Amino acid sequence: MNDAIKTPLQGDGDFRSDECVEILKKADIIATNPPFSLFREYIAQLEEHDKQFVIIGNVNSLSYKEVFKLIKNNQLWLGHSIHSGDREFRVSPDYPLNASGFRTDEQGNNYIRVKGVRWFTNLDYKERHEDLILYKKYTPEEYPKYDNLDAINIDKTKEIPEDYKGLMGVPITFMDKYNPEQFEIVGQMATTKIDDFNFGYPYISGKKKYARIVIKNKRLQDGN
Ligand SMILES: C[S@@+](CC[C@H](N)C(=O)[O-])C[C@H]1O[C@@H](n2cnc3c(N)ncnc32)[C@H](O)[C@@H]1O
């Protein structure tokens, strides 16, 4: 990376400042670990400036209305190298070490472990187009429908039945396996705020389930 350019900042480095926006405009690809609490705003800024990007976020950010809309439209997806577990991040010496796990190396650098992180990107990669291998057959007993949507419930992504044509609710981590040629994302069942693509939290026989993404198998639709 001998040709890397480091730009000293005059201001405080807020990504919304004019100075940072001017630098953003010149960038070809943005690779960063933005503040999770401002994730929506950060993504919106990248979209507004039509940038290619690969950024770190929490997997739960998928269900934010603004983020989910991009996911549904195939303008944003999860990146390649992180699909489970936690990841270690180096932090400044004054960072409070109260994360789920932390360590200090021989040089005195502090690291924290953060759960549920993923790459969020609009850069394509080969593995994103590989089919998830399905092996289960649909039975109404094993895959009950929701009280509040005509869709079957699936608790584990690998248990998506290979022969079900209708709507299916899958865990959010389905996104780690999502191939846009194999499945269509129809909406989500997350949060209580119902909108065009959010059918509200899923219920089965009156019992609330975890958030779900609602999908359809493209290969089983007529004309395919
Ligand atoms: C998830 S941390 C990542 C830190 C660093 N990029 C790294 O990889 O070690 C997010 C960082 O964004 C900074 N931050 C918070 N609000 C910001 C803003 N409005 N503009 C720019 N950075 C901000 C925080 O201080 C924090 O250091």
The ligand as an SDF file (V2000), in Angstrom:
LIG
                    3D

 27 29  0  0  0  0  0  0  0  0999 V2000
  -17.1740    0.9730   15.5200 C   0  0  0  0  0  0  0  0  0  0  0  0
  -16.0040    2.2210   15.9290 S   0  0  0  0  0  0  0  0  0  0  0  0
  -14.6970    1.9230   14.8160 C   0  0  0  0  0  0  0  0  0  0  0  0
  -13.4030    2.5640   15.1790 C   0  0  0  0  0  0  0  0  0  0  0  0
  -12.2930    2.4570   14.1070 C   0  0  0  0  0  0  0  0  0  0  0  0
  -12.7720    2.8250   12.7940 N   0  0  0  0  0  0  0  0  0  0  0  0
  -11.7150    1.0920   14.1000 C   0  0  0  0  0  0  0  0  0  0  0  0
  -11.9430    0.3260   13.1590 O   0  0  0  0  0  0  0  0  0  0  0  0
  -11.0160    0.7480   15.0680 O   0  0  0  0  0  0  0  0  0  0  0  0
  -16.7800    3.6330   15.3070 C   0  0  0  0  0  0  0  0  0  0  0  0
  -15.9830    4.9150   15.4690 C   0  0  0  0  0  0  0  0  0  0  0  0
  -16.7310    5.9950   14.9070 O   0  0  0  0  0  0  0  0  0  0  0  0
  -16.5160    7.1570   15.6790 C   0  0  0  0  0  0  0  0  0  0  0  0
  -17.6400    8.0720   15.4380 N   0  0  0  0  0  0  0  0  0  0  0  0
  -18.7190    8.3060   16.2070 C   0  0  0  0  0  0  0  0  0  0  0  0
  -19.5250    9.2160   15.6420 N   0  0  0  0  0  0  0  0  0  0  0  0
  -18.9280    9.5990   14.4930 C   0  0  0  0  0  0  0  0  0  0  0  0
  -19.2530   10.5230   13.4610 C   0  0  0  0  0  0  0  0  0  0  0  0
  -20.3870   11.2260   13.5020 N   0  0  0  0  0  0  0  0  0  0  0  0
  -18.4050   10.6630   12.4290 N   0  0  0  0  0  0  0  0  0  0  0  0
  -17.2690    9.9420   12.3720 C   0  0  0  0  0  0  0  0  0  0  0  0
  -16.9020    9.0200   13.3000 N   0  0  0  0  0  0  0  0  0  0  0  0
  -17.7150    8.8700   14.3510 C   0  0  0  0  0  0  0  0  0  0  0  0
  -16.4150    6.6470   17.0990 C   0  0  0  0  0  0  0  0  0  0  0  0
  -15.6520    7.5290   17.8780 O   0  0  0  0  0  0  0  0  0  0  0  0
  -15.6960    5.2960   16.9030 C   0  0  0  0  0  0  0  0  0  0  0  0
  -14.3180    5.4590   17.0420 O   0  0  0  0  0  0  0  0  0  0  0  0
  1  2  1  0
  2  3  1  0
  2 10  1  0
  3  4  1  0
  4  5  1  0
  5  6  1  0
  5  7  1  0
  7  8  2  0
  7  9  1  0
 10 11  1  0
 11 12  1  0
 11 26  1  0
 12 13  1  0
 13 14  1  0
 13 24  1  0
 14 15  1  0
 14 23  1  0
 15 16  2  0
 16 17  1  0
 17 18  1  0
 17 23  2  0
 18 19  1  0
 18 20  2  0
 20 21  1  0
 21 22  2  0
 22 23  1  0
 24 25  1  0
 24 26  1  0
 26 27  1  0
M  CHG  2   2   1   9  -1
M  END
$$$$
